[in-house]
Amino acid sequence: MKLVIPASAESWVDAVQVSDFPIQNLPTSVVDSHLGRVLAVRIGDFALLMDEKLMPDQVDAHGRAIRAKAYELLSDSSSALAKDNALKRSNLVPIQEVQPVVDPSTIPAFVDFYSGIYHATNVGKMFRPENAPLLPNYKSVPIAYNGRSTSLIGSDAPIFRPKGQVKPADGPPEYVPTRELDFELEFGYFLAGGNPRGSCLAPDAAEAQITGFVLVNDWSARDVQRWEYQPLGPFLAKSFATSISEWRVHPDAIELFRLNGIEQDPAPLPHLATSGRQHYDIHLEVWLQSAEMTSPQRICHSNTKHLYWSFAQQIAHQASNGTPIVPGELYATGTISGPDEGMFGSMLELSWRGSRPITLHETGELRTFLLDGDTVIFRGWAQGEGYRVGFGELRNTVVGS
């Protein structure tokens, strides 16, 4: 049963309603703490360490029992946690005292879709100006590739500039550090599992397997990709780093922010057909700070409502050939751009393939792609009445290879 926490709910923990992590959110992360490596629930600027003293009697793969237990402990001023000062000191700790963990060994697969229709349209306009921007299959099949989970990292992890084969216009291929390092504004979700090998998933059943949402930056080396992608698609240009925000927001926390998505025409084939509100109103932003700047500059704002294919359709498509989906897999949407220039979710689009440099106002620096020392920051939230369900910051700095 879903746990949708009402807007009127409050916590006895101080100042949580003005943060990304009010009582309506309660995201989870594995953290290193003074109690060891444990599951934690975030509330404001505190982490509730869910060790054996606080865990519910029974847990489920979707995490609802843990979220319900945390809500009980944090919303009721007469709860066992609120009344026990020793328990509070031990298990409700300032966020600075824990370190969230992104462990690739616990994530068996990473799948990256291409469901942002405005991004796909922009790429088509840039690289195939003589043809229709979208390829003929785009509105019939959710395009994706299976990536590498071993390169998943968290916030604050450095981005080492990758090397790869690049083909200059006037010479032979060379193996060099990428000159066109880019971010991609994406949204991701983890899965509880789903289908045995040989079986499929209907979209409604597929969506029910989502256990948590995160921000995703699927970094790209555009010049490497341009040379290597034909005929099989992304490879080394994408596999060097994918960063994710560390607090997983439960699907129930954004249930109230559902909306109808972009009208799909032609209608999807029956195995991808959905009904009801399948998309979400989640505001997304990208900020950029060079090594010379004292504060970051917002360079992009977008929204998950600009996705063409819903999360449910993405999962259902992955399973439609009978491949098994196993617990812990991570899927990402692909770059989420909006219809206007300020809503483009990559440097490739913002600089229009390098032809329109971005000006960093504080210093006057220009950017077409990312330079060493640049810090890219993703932020995202769903805005409620008097609160927001947020994802915190996803922040990474580019360093030399």
Residue pairs with C-beta under 8 A, 6 or more apart in sequence:
1 64
2 64
2 252
2 255
3 64
3 67
3 68
3 71
3 252
4 252
4 255
4 256
5 23
5 24
5 26
5 71
5 75
5 252
5 253
6 24
7 24
7 384
7 385
7 386
7 387
9 23
9 24
9 71
9 75
10 17
10 23
10 75
11 22
11 23
11 43
11 44
11 74
11 75
12 74
12 75
12 76
12 77
12 82
13 43
13 44
13 46
13 74
13 92
14 44
15 44
15 45
16 22
16 23
16 43
16 44
17 23
17 386
17 387
19 44
19 45
19 390
20 381
20 388
20 389
20 390
20 391
20 392
21 27
21 42
21 43
21 44
21 247
21 390
21 392
22 43
22 44
22 387
22 388
22 389
23 43
23 71
23 74
23 75
24 253
24 384
24 387
24 389
25 42
25 249
25 253
25 389
25 390
26 41
26 42
26 43
26 67
26 70
26 71
26 74
26 250
26 253
27 41
27 42
27 212
27 247
27 248
27 249
27 250
27 253
27 391
28 39
28 40
28 41
28 42
28 63
28 66
28 67
28 212
28 247
28 248
28 250
29 39
29 40
29 42
29 100
29 101
29 246
29 247
29 248
30 37
30 38
30 39
30 40
30 100
30 101
30 103
31 37
31 38
31 39
31 40
31 47
31 49
31 98
31 99
31 100
31 101
32 98
32 99
32 101
33 40
33 47
33 49
33 93
33 97
33 98
33 99
34 93
34 97
35 49
35 51
35 90
35 91
37 101
38 49
38 50
38 51
39 49
39 50
39 66
40 47
40 48
40 49
40 50
40 98
40 100
41 47
41 48
41 50
41 66
41 67
41 70
41 74
42 48
42 95
42 247
43 70
43 74
43 92
45 94
45 95
46 92
46 93
46 94
46 95
47 92
47 93
47 94
47 95
47 97
47 98
48 54
48 70
48 73
48 74
48 81
48 91
48 92
49 90
49 91
49 92
49 93
49 98
50 66
50 69
50 70
50 91
51 91
53 87
53 90
53 91
54 69
54 73
54 81
54 91
55 66
55 69
56 65
56 66
56 68
56 69
58 65
59 65
59 66
61 192
61 193
61 211
61 327
62 192
62 208
62 211
63 211
63 212
63 250
64 250
64 252
67 250
67 252
72 79
73 79
73 80
73 81
73 82
74 81
76 82
80 87
81 87
81 88
81 91
81 92
82 88
100 154
100 155
100 246
100 247
101 154
101 246
102 152
102 153
102 154
102 157
102 244
102 246
104 149
104 150
104 151
104 152
106 328
107 149
107 152
107 190
107 328
107 329
107 330
108 149
108 326
108 327
108 328
108 329
109 146
109 149
109 326
109 329
109 330
110 146
110 147
110 148
110 149
110 152
110 242
110 329
110 330
110 331
110 332
111 144
111 145
111 146
111 147
111 314
111 318
111 329
111 330
111 331
111 332
112 144
112 145
112 147
112 186
112 218
112 234
112 238
112 242
112 331
112 332
112 334
113 142
113 143
113 144
113 309
113 314
113 331
113 332
113 333
113 334
114 120
114 142
114 143
114 144
114 334
114 335
115 142
115 143
115 307
115 308
115 309
115 314
115 333
115 334
116 306
116 307
116 308
116 333
116 334
116 335
116 336
116 337
116 345
117 134
117 138
117 262
117 306
117 307
117 308
118 306
118 337
118 338
118 339
118 343
118 344
119 334
119 335
119 336
119 337
119 344
119 345
119 346
119 349
120 133
120 134
120 138
120 143
120 308
120 334
121 133
121 134
122 133
122 337
122 344
122 349
123 133
123 348
123 349
124 131
124 132
124 133
124 134
124 135
125 133
126 348
126 352
126 353
137 143
138 308
139 264
139 265
139 266
139 308
140 266
140 268
140 269
141 317
142 272
142 309
142 313
142 314
142 317
143 334
144 314
144 317
144 318
144 334
145 233
145 234
145 238
147 218
147 234
147 238
147 239
147 242
148 239
149 330
151 239
151 240
151 241
151 242
152 242
152 243
152 244
152 330
153 241
153 242
153 243
153 244
153 396
154 243
154 244
154 245
154 246
155 243
155 245
155 246
155 392
155 393
155 394
155 395
155 396
156 395
156 396
157 243
157 396
158 396
158 397
158 398
158 399
159 181
159 219
159 241
159 243
159 396
159 397
159 398
159 399
160 240
160 241
160 399
160 400
160 401
161 177
161 178
161 181
161 372
161 398
161 399
161 400
161 401
162 177
162 178
162 181
162 221
162 224
162 236
162 237
162 240
162 241
162 401
163 175
163 176
163 177
163 178
163 401
164 175
164 176
164 178
164 221
164 223
164 224
164 228
164 236
164 237
165 173
165 174
165 175
165 224
165 227
165 228
165 236
166 173
166 174
166 175
166 176
166 178
166 179
166 223
166 224
166 227
167 173
167 174
167 226
167 227
168 174
173 227
177 400
177 401
178 221
178 222
178 223
178 224
178 237
179 223
179 369
180 221
180 222
180 223
180 348
180 354
180 368
180 369
181 219
181 220
181 221
181 222
181 369
181 370
181 398
182 219
182 220
182 221
182 222
182 346
182 347
182 348
182 369
182 370
183 217
183 219
183 220
183 286
183 346
183 347
183 370
183 376
184 216
184 217
184 218
184 219
184 220
184 334
184 335
184 345
184 346
185 217
185 284
185 286
185 300
185 302
185 335
185 336
185 337
185 345
185 346
185 378
186 215
186 216
186 217
186 218
186 332
186 333
186 334
186 335
186 336
186 345
187 213
187 214
187 215
187 216
187 282
187 284
187 304
187 307
187 332
187 333
187 336
187 380
188 213
188 214
188 215
188 216
188 244
188 330
188 331
188 332
188 333
189 210
189 211
189 212
189 213
189 214
189 311
189 330
189 331
190 210
190 211
190 212
190 214
190 248
190 328
190 329
190 330
191 209
191 210
191 211
191 315
191 325
191 327
191 328
191 329
191 330
191 331
192 209
192 210
192 211
192 327
193 209
193 325
193 326
193 327
194 201
194 205
194 206
194 209
194 315
194 319
194 324
194 325
195 201
195 319
195 322
195 324
195 325
196 324
197 322
197 323
197 324
198 322
199 319
199 322
200 271
200 316
200 319
200 320
200 322
201 209
201 315
201 316
201 319
201 320
201 325
202 271
202 316
203 272
203 273
203 274
203 278
203 310
203 312
203 313
203 315
203 316
204 274
204 312
206 312
206 313
206 315
206 316
206 319
207 278
207 310
207 311
207 312
207 315
209 315
209 325
210 251
210 311
210 315
211 248
211 250
211 251
212 248
212 249
212 250
212 251
213 248
213 249
213 250
213 251
213 254
213 391
214 244
214 245
214 246
214 247
214 248
214 249
214 330
214 391
215 244
215 245
215 284
215 378
215 379
215 380
215 391
215 394
216 242
216 243
216 244
216 245
216 332
216 333
216 394
217 242
217 243
217 244
217 376
217 378
217 394
217 396
218 238
218 242
218 332
218 334
218 335
219 238
219 240
219 241
219 242
219 243
220 237
220 238
220 346
220 348
221 236
221 237
221 238
221 240
222 237
222 348
222 369
224 236
224 237
225 234
225 237
225 238
228 235
228 236
228 237
229 235
229 237
241 396
242 332
243 394
243 396
244 330
244 394
245 378
245 391
245 392
245 393
245 394
246 392
247 391
247 392
249 389
249 391
253 389
254 280
254 282
254 382
254 389
256 382
256 384
257 280
257 281
257 282
257 382
257 384
257 389
258 276
258 277
258 278
258 279
258 280
258 281
259 277
259 279
259 280
259 281
259 305
260 277
260 278
260 279
261 278
261 279
261 305
261 307
261 308
261 310
262 279
262 305
262 306
262 307
262 308
264 308
267 273
268 274
268 313
271 316
271 320
272 313
272 316
272 317
272 320
274 310
274 312
274 313
278 310
278 311
278 312
278 313
279 304
279 305
279 307
279 310
280 304
280 305
280 382
281 303
281 304
281 305
281 382
281 383
282 303
282 304
282 305
282 380
282 381
282 382
283 301
283 303
283 380
283 381
283 382
283 383
284 300
284 301
284 302
284 303
284 304
284 336
284 345
284 378
284 379
284 380
285 298
285 300
285 301
285 302
285 378
285 379
285 380
286 298
286 299
286 300
286 301
286 345
286 376
286 377
286 378
287 296
287 297
287 298
287 299
287 376
287 377
287 378
287 379
288 296
288 297
288 299
288 358
288 360
288 367
288 374
288 375
288 376
288 377
289 295
289 296
289 297
289 374
289 375
289 377
290 360
290 363
290 365
290 367
290 371
290 373
290 374
290 375
291 372
291 373
291 374
292 362
292 363
292 365
293 360
293 362
293 363
294 362
295 362
296 375
296 377
297 360
297 361
297 362
299 350
299 358
300 342
300 343
300 344
300 345
300 350
301 338
301 342
301 343
302 336
302 337
302 338
302 343
302 344
302 345
303 336
303 338
304 333
304 336
306 336
306 337
306 338
306 339
306 343
307 333
307 336
309 317
311 331
311 333
314 331
314 333
315 325
315 331
318 325
318 331
319 325
335 345
335 346
336 345
337 343
337 344
337 345
337 346
337 349
338 344
338 345
341 350
344 350
347 358
347 367
347 368
347 369
347 370
348 369
350 356
350 358
351 357
351 358
351 367
351 368
351 369
354 368
354 369
357 366
357 367
357 368
358 366
358 367
358 368
359 365
359 366
360 366
360 367
367 374
370 376
370 398
371 398
372 398
372 399
372 400
373 397
373 398
373 399
374 397
374 398
375 395
375 396
375 397
375 398
376 395
376 396
376 397
376 398
377 393
377 394
377 395
378 393
378 394
378 395
379 390
379 391
379 392
379 393
379 394
380 390
380 391
381 388
381 389
381 390
381 391
382 388
382 389
382 390
